[in-house]
Amino acid sequence: MKPLQRVQEQFSADIIETHAFRGDETAIIRPSSLLAIAKFLKETPELDFNFLMDLTAVDYLFYAGGRIQKEFRFEVVYHFFSLKHNHRIRLKVPVDEKSPEVDTLCNLWASANWYEREVWDMYGIKFKGHPDLRRILMYEEFVGHALRKDYPVNKRQPLIGPQN
């Protein structure tokens, strides 16, 4: 049975949408179910997703040139891989702009630590329970989150450029 089918069987009430294209299986899930589904992916023997390949975010502020409205501004996107079974799955978690926050996966995959710090730094999405959520790419005095679509590209930052 394919990983997406197993997730659908176990968490049907927590899945907003699914799709599969050319072997890439994706589940868009409710934020409140992230920890339970991630733990299921890792600890279920026939799934055994032991490798968190990537974790990133998407800002839909100007999605399709502003013609299409999304219910949520952000999505946190997780890519998992099973070395044992050679299969992969993608989870997408919609995140509200007013309170951009999801649970950390650091307790399940140590590699989530740096990925989550990068998403915090670039998008301003917080990870509840993260052991050390601080900037990783930008310096501490940097104001804002540089990959948000509303970040002013010409903004002068502290400590950068000539001090007039």
For each residue, the residues with C-beta under 8 A, 3 or more apart:
1: 5 6 46
2: 5 6 20 25 87
3: 6 7 25 41 47 49 82 87 88 89
4: 7 8 18 20 25 26 27 89
5: 1 2 8 9
6: 1 2 3 9 10 44 46 47
7: 3 4 10 11 15 27 37 40 41 89
8: 4 5 11 12 15 18 27
9: 5 6 12
10: 6 7 40
11: 7 8 14 15 29 33 36 37 40
12: 8 9 15
13:
14: 11 29 30 32 33 36 37
15: 7 8 11 12 18 27 28 29 30
16: 28 29 30 94
17: 27 28
18: 4 8 15 25 26 27 28
19: 25 26
20: 2 4 23 24 25 26
21: 24
22:
23: 20
24: 20 21 88 90
25: 2 3 4 18 19 20 88 89 90
26: 4 18 19 20 89 90 91 92
27: 4 7 8 15 17 18 37 89 90 91 92
28: 15 16 17 18 75 91 92 93 94
29: 11 14 15 16 33 34 37 91 92 93
30: 14 15 16 33 93
31: 34 93 94 95 102 103
32: 14
33: 11 14 29 30 36 37
34: 29 31 37 38 91 93 102 103 105
35: 38 39 103 105
36: 11 14 33 39 40
37: 7 11 14 27 29 33 34 40 41 91
38: 34 35 41 42 78 91 105 108
39: 35 36 42 43 108
40: 7 10 11 36 37 43 44 47
41: 3 7 37 38 44 47 49 80 89
42: 38 39 47 48 49 50 108 109
43: 39 40
44: 6 40 41 47 48
45: 48
46: 1 6 85
47: 3 6 40 41 42 44 82 85 87
48: 42 44 45 82 83 84 85
49: 3 41 42 52 80 81 82 89
50: 42 81 82 83 84
51: 80 81 82 83 109
52: 49 55 78 79 80 105 108 109 111 112 115
53: 79 80 81 88
54: 77 78 79 115
55: 52 76 77 78 79 105 112 115 116 119
56: 76 77 115 118 119
57: 74 75 76 77 95 119 122 123 125 147
58: 74 75 77
59: 73 74 123 147 148 149
60: 63 70 72 73 74 75
61: 73 148 149 150
62: 65 66 149
63: 60 66 68 69 70
64: 67 68
65: 62
66: 62 63
67: 64
68: 63 64
69: 63
70: 60 63 73 94
71: 94
72: 60 75 94 95 96 97
73: 59 60 61 70 95 96 97 100
74: 57 58 59 60 94 95 96 97 100 123 125
75: 28 57 58 60 72 92 93 94 95
76: 55 56 57 92 93 95 102 119 125
77: 54 55 56 57 58 90 91 92 93
78: 38 52 54 55 90 91 92 93 105
79: 52 53 54 55 88 89 90
80: 41 49 51 52 53 88 89 90 91
81: 49 50 51 53 87 88
82: 3 47 48 49 50 51 85 86 87 88
83: 48 50 51 86
84: 48 50
85: 46 47 48 82
86: 82 83
87: 2 3 47 81 82
88: 3 24 25 53 79 80 81 82
89: 3 4 7 25 26 27 41 49 79 80
90: 24 25 26 27 77 78 79 80
91: 26 27 28 29 34 37 38 77 78 80
92: 26 27 28 29 75 76 77 78
93: 28 29 30 31 34 75 76 77 78 102
94: 16 28 31 70 71 72 74 75
95: 31 57 72 73 74 75 76 100 101 102 125
96: 72 73 74 99 100
97: 72 73 74 100
98:
99: 96
100: 73 74 95 96 97 123 124 125 126
101: 95 125 126 127 128
102: 31 34 76 93 95 125 126 127 128
103: 31 34 35 127 128 129
104: 107 112 116 127 128 129 130 131
105: 34 35 38 52 55 78 108 109 112 116
106: 109 110 112 113 116 127 129 130 131
107: 104 129
108: 38 39 42 52 105 112
109: 42 51 52 105 106 112
110: 106 113
111: 52 114 115
112: 52 55 104 105 106 108 109 115 116
113: 106 110 116 117 130 131 132
114: 111 117 118 136
115: 52 54 55 56 111 112 118 119
116: 55 104 105 106 112 113 119 120 127 130 133
117: 113 114 120 121 130 132 133 134 135 136
118: 56 114 115 121 122 136 137
119: 55 56 57 76 115 116 122 123 125 127
120: 116 117 123 124 125 126 127 130 133 134 135 136
121: 117 118 135 136 137 138 145
122: 57 118 119 137 138 145 146 147 148
123: 57 59 74 100 119 120 145 147 148
124: 100 120 144 145 148
125: 57 74 76 95 100 101 102 119 120
126: 100 101 102 120 130 133
127: 101 102 103 104 106 116 119 120 130 133
128: 101 102 103 104
129: 103 104 106 107
130: 104 106 113 116 117 120 126 127 133
131: 104 106 113
132: 113 117
133: 116 117 120 126 127 130
134: 117 120 140
135: 117 120 121 138 139 140 142
136: 114 117 118 120 121
137: 118 121 122
138: 121 122 135 142 146
139: 135 142 159
140: 134 135
141: 157 158 159
142: 135 138 139 146 157 158
143: 155 157 158
144: 124 148 151 152 155
145: 121 122 123 124 148 151
146: 122 138 142 151
147: 57 59 122 123 151
148: 59 61 122 123 124 144 145 151
149: 59 61 62
150: 61
151: 144 145 146 147 148 155
152: 144 155
153:
154:
155: 143 144 151 152
156: 160 161
157: 141 142 143 160 161
158: 141 142 143
159: 139 141
160: 156 157
161: 156 157
162:
163:
164:
